[in-house]
Amino acid sequence: MRGGLVVPPGDVQDMGCAMRLLLAAALLAGVTPVLANDTTAELGTGGLVFISTDELKMESEDLYVSPTEVRVTYQYRNLTDAKQDVLVAFPLPDITGSGDFNVAIPNYEDDNLFGFTTSFNGEPVEATLHQQVFAHNLDQTAVLMAMGVPLTPFGTRTREAIDKLDEAQIGELLHLGLVIPMEYGDANDNWVTSYEPVWTVRSTYSWEAHFEPGEVAEVVHAYTPSVGGTVGVSFLSPPNEYGDRGAEYKQRYCTDEGFLKAVNKTIANPAEPWTAPYTESWIDYIWSTGNNWAGPIGKFTLTIDKGDEKNLVSFCWDGKVEKISPTSFRMSATDWYPPWNRELDILILNRNDPVE
């Protein structure tokens, strides 16, 4: 049975119902929500990528996802009788600037945007950050570095660095398509021109991991996820000229009838679905990128924490879902492959109680 997971406050229902992933990649293509001005887009992040090796077996993966932390613990076995030196990468999502930048970035003013950390057999790993800047598919990293402009296309430090450039440098950035002019009125009703970054930054962390012959090594990495969302519930309205948000959510998050019923009963006026006392949070985890080890994952465990007991959560999973705390749910599988055509998408409805 394909369905969603609804967890109202005080819910004591059996969490062992089966929920099935929708195996139709063609239906997923082009599902892009219409985002309002009060909406923040999320960025999908994922796990580690082991570069070109089938000599390691992932014996287990323990994935924990919450609005404040993603943490993954891997157990890898070296299947050979020789030491394996493997390049490990953690790719971040590409980030493109715009004149109306509205993307959830955990840390706007630091190169380590997601607070990424990793350890190998209990020891911290010092990973190297690689960053490149592209505009119109051309690498323009050297141009920004020569001008002393940070490579992130957002944040105060980047804007201040652009403001310090001279006319010739601004002209070069405009010519290369790295910035666009934006005009606005200041407090004195004067028109001011600012130059907003519109380039794309591509970032990857990397390090060398050394696996001893026949031994099992533990790799742990953690980071703060990009959590998008909107100020109200957006999927209860009927289809309109902008699309069918309800159908999109049913496919992406497996929002079933039980979930919709739990939300609808909180609305005072059915004609005003935006009055439901929730805000939305979206978390995307890309679990298919690193699927290049030997065979399936021996034991896979997924824990999802909705953050607050009053919140609701919906996601897709094929198998049993166990409630392990007032806010957390656990799933497990053996000899498991990440779905090749679907990532982990989580919808959390954050309950907003009236202020007394």
Secondary structure, 3 states (H helix, E strand, C coil): CCCCCCCCCCCCCCCCCCECCCCCHHHHCCCCCCCCCCEEECCCEECCEECCCCCEEEEEEEEEECCCCEEEEEEEEECCCCCEEEEEEEECCCEECCCCCCECCCCCCCCCCCCCEEEECCEECCCEEEEEEEECCEECHHHHHHHCCCCCCCCHHHHHHHHCCCHHHHHHHHHCCCEEEEEEECCCCCEEEEEEECCEEEEEEEEEEEECCCCEEEEEEEECCCCEEECCCCCCCCCECCECHHHHHHHHHCCCHHHHHHHHCCCCCCCCHHHCCEEEEEEEEECCCCCCCCCCEEEEEEEEECCCCCCEEECCCCECCEECCCCEEEEEEEEECCCCCCCEEEEEEEECCCCC
